[in-house]
């Protein structure tokens, strides 16, 4: 079947925001085409997030047309020809047709004298270089329309050259393989990624972390991760990531748990200190660093426990960490019984009672403020926890008096 020449009417094309933008360009005599993810995902019947457009008009003409129409315009990437138009609730990125004149693998200098074909040939993948006229006509200068239903992720033109232009495209290749690819991937793309793997160190930690977490967020990244392993890319990027088996079981046990940080915790083989160091290397947020470190073994949870022990673990670990650790422990064992995980995860919804005592209850016994107050309170809390949280305030006060040696008032 030949690739389509037109696309069915799309809801996002008919939205008032999109029509207002197109009207602004039409009034200024500026030709535009949609390109990239919105075209690709529309052809696949997937939800649309971002709307990107390309145009032969230079950035200053784009800005003038938007301002003339009263549309807020932000020169977000003006050096590369990109202007963001804000028409609530949409943000549109409009980029001038361009060609790269110089690149160092991270940054590029561009010229705004390209035609549509030249613009397509500097893009990363064929499936991202399909253009769509506002009237629904498709333009496919590099063969992306045939690659899309065939689940082929190919670089545009020479794969090594595309990677030379931006090394981040190595990671983007495997992420796109996870989302759109199939089988063993594209041989030329994989060979180029393998050859350039050592250059991943040129990238900023923020760019690496963003791509890595986006890869781990796809429904099932296992095939792409195995390709990365075979190609030497995963070891160059994340030498700690040697537990593909654990991640595979995690996804099998709980497919709905599409949590990239939890999946990162599953795939790495590190101590708590190693997890914190990895988070620092990737420039993760403090909250993500602490969470990742808290998910490193040894794990303070046992799925063989009874309900009493589960309640104690849930209380001491908190709902989120308890749930995450239960999944990791289950994924650690190849012969794990899924029923035990279900019982453990059910306990995550349990809301523990509030400990009924405070520091004032200790000082009311005549004990001076200081270290002993905290110690007595902690000892009483542990007794209350070990008793399965059943003791009420009166019983807790009785225990406090006993261990404080004060007797009854």
Helices and strands as residue ranges (DSSP letters): H 11-14, H 16-27, E 32-35, H 37-44, E 51-55, H 59-68, E 72-77, G 78-80, E 82-87, E 90-96, E 99-103, E 108-111, H 116-121, G 126-128, E 131-133, E 138-139, H 144-149, H 159-165, H 169-180, H 187-195, G 197-202, H 205-216, H 222-230, H 233-237, H 244-253, H 260-267, H 272-281, H 286-294, H 307-317, H 319-332, H 338-347, H 359-363, H 371-386, H 393-404
